[in-house]
Amino acid sequence: LFDKCLIKKMERYNLNKVGSGLQDNTIVDRSILSTCFEENDDIPYYFITDEIAAKLKTSPQSVAKVIERLSRSGYRASKTSLDKRGFKTDAGIKEILTLLQ
């Protein structure tokens, strides 16, 4: 789901279906579409907060907090549609571990 035009079409389709009163299992959760649209699709890999926390021997931080800290440090970061606990960033693992200590 990295085609931004397709995602926008799906959002418009959802709006039409929700407003029509029709019961249809093809309606996609708006938050999933939003995550797909905002995802850094040029970064091919992602990290999971639980795995980062295990390496640091700490409790997992929220994805939102991790993204905020990475962004404030000048890295690109976004949620990933592939895992609710995952995030994409152009920071390397060493930088991530240092920032989240």
N, C-alpha and C positions, 0 to 999 in steps of 0.2 A: 504494500500500500504506500508506495513512494510517488505515485502519480498525483501531483497536487490538483490537477484539473479533475481527475476522477473523484478525488475526495470532496471537492466542492460540489460536484454533481450529486454525490451521495448525500451531502448535507441538504441540498435543495429537495431531493427526493424525500428525505426524512421529514422535512417541514411540510410537504404536501400530504404525506401519509398521516402524520400526527393530527393535522388539522381536519382531515376528512372523516375521522371517526371510524375508519376501517380497521379491523383487526388484521394485522399482517406481521408475520414473523421475519420479514425481510428488513424491518427497521433496525438500523444500527445505532448503538449507544452513541450519543453526541460526544461524550468525553473521549471515546476511542477515536472518533474522527478528528477531534481537535488535537489529540496527541499525535496522530499520524500527520496532520497538516504542519504542526510545529516542529516535528522531528528533524534533526540534522541528518538528512538522507545521504549526505556525501561521506559520512563516517561509517565504515562498514562493520564496526564491532560495538559492543556495549558492555558495561560493567553492572554488577548487581550489588546493591548496598549490603546485603547479608554477607556476601563473600568478602567485601572490603572490610567489614566489621570483624569478621573472623580473622583476617590477616592482622588487624590492629588489636585484636583481643578486647573489643569494646562492643557495646550495643549498636545495632544498625541505626543510622541517622535516616531521616525521611529523605526521599528523593528530592523533594522541593528544596530542602536545606542544602543538600549536596550540590545541586544545580546552582543555587544562589552563591555558595562559597566559591565554586569554580568560576562562575561568571564574574564575580567581584575581583577575582585574581587574573582576569584577562583571558580566560579560556572560553571557548564555545562549549555550551552544554545544553542538553535537552532530555526530556523523557524519551523513552523508546516504547513503541507499540508492542514490542515483543515480550515484555515482562513488566508487570506493575512496579516491581522493585528495581527496575533497571534504568540506566541513564547512558547517554552517549556523550562523549567529550573528545576534544582534540588533545587533552592532557594525557600524558603517559601514566602508567601505574605508579611510578615513583612520585610524581607530582601529586597524584590523587592521595596517596598514603600520607605524604607530608602535610597536605592541606587539611586532612581530616583527623589528624592525631589529636 
